[in-house]
Amino acid sequence: MNGEQIGGALGRIKHSAEAAWDRVAGGLGRMGAAKGEGLAEGLRERYDDARGRVEGAFDRWSPRVFGRRVAGPPPILAALGCRTC
């Protein structure tokens, strides 16, 4: 076996190893992406469920329970800061 044959054999081995790695890495990447999409969908469903529960809980109470909403600081803080003076 001469140097050219050894170099050609090493080149084929290298090419085969790179192709195998690309298949493995690509498969792992696709599998990871699919798992990530599944997790994201599960989190979206949980978020939507929790949001629906919170909105449902707030819908059962009248706005008077929470008091009226106004922009700015609460009246006691405004009085202490003399903002109404």
TAUR-V880059 format. One record per pair of residues at least 12 apart in sequence whose ideal C-beta (glycine too) atoms are under 7 Angstrom apart, sorted by sequence separation. I is the first residue (numbers start at 1). J is the second residue. D is the distance in Angstrom with one decimal. If there is no record, write none. Layout:
i | j | d
I | J | D
I | J | D
This chain:
none
